[in-house]
């Protein structure tokens, strides 16, 4: 069930695919949750809280929406001596949202670069070739999202963080 | 001046390009205003109100943010017997946000298609070749946004509208 907290039309009823997608990912914080999940490998509730500074009740709500929408899925994990907890992992559909994040990041780099210089690059995972995001006629020209990595550059404040 | 109404960090201070971009376009309604401007040629205040059903005070605020951010620019127009009014036109930077809209629309088509079928396609303007959005290694493989058209399909409720 996709519920709508952003747009006037319930997301599942919108005829426009942009509008339906925003019904899932267009909420406050959701893009940043996806950024952490898709580009930095965050999976645990505490990972998201630590890096985003998001309020736990809002994080719970946004993660639930992403799970209900089929963008993320829950798994159970247990650390020594602790109760079982849930971790959150992008589904195949969720992984494809890297294209949206790439388009947002590229536009920011191109038109509103930070004063300290661009802090992250989008590259092929194996060859470290820089990538652009855009429209193509031939789908064979596309690099699969599985082969794309967002790499922190030295100007990134967490360049040396795990 | 980019002001921030979405994210915890002021948009102009965020080191992350995704976050800075969302500081401009990530607000409620803003994506849909851009959709109308970039894919349907809406330019006048009344165009946006009519098609989106957006409250005029919210529309004013969102258009002002887009103008202040360099995404849209104002022009003056005058109809017979009326006072001068402002129209709103995407800048070069604004036009490049079509890549973000394309990525959002493609994901919605791929993973949450509407019951009535997909309502809009992304095509080359001249040859009507279908387009995909994604990552490429060679920028020469990209189709310029000026050569991209979003085309309403028969399942679109406004298929025959101007």
Interface residues (C-beta under 8 A of the other chain):
Chain A: X2 X6 X7 X8 X11 X12 X14 X15 X16 X17 X18 X19 X20 X21 X22 X24 X26 X28 X31 X32 X35 X53 X69 X70 X93 X96 X97 X99 X100 X101 X102 X103 X104 X105 X106 X107 X108 X109 X110 X111 X112 X113 X114 X116 X118 X119 X120 X122 X124 X129 X130 X131 X132 X133 X134 X135 X136 X137 X138 X139 X141 X142 X143 X145 X148 X155 X156 X157
Chain B: X2 X6 X7 X8 X11 X12 X14 X15 X16 X17 X18 X19 X20 X21 X22 X24 X26 X28 X31 X32 X35 X52 X53 X69 X70 X93 X96 X97 X99 X100 X101 X102 X103 X104 X105 X106 X107 X108 X109 X110 X111 X112 X113 X114 X116 X118 X119 X120 X122 X124 X129 X130 X131 X132 X133 X134 X135 X136 X137 X138 X139 X141 X142 X143 X145 X148 X155 X156 X157
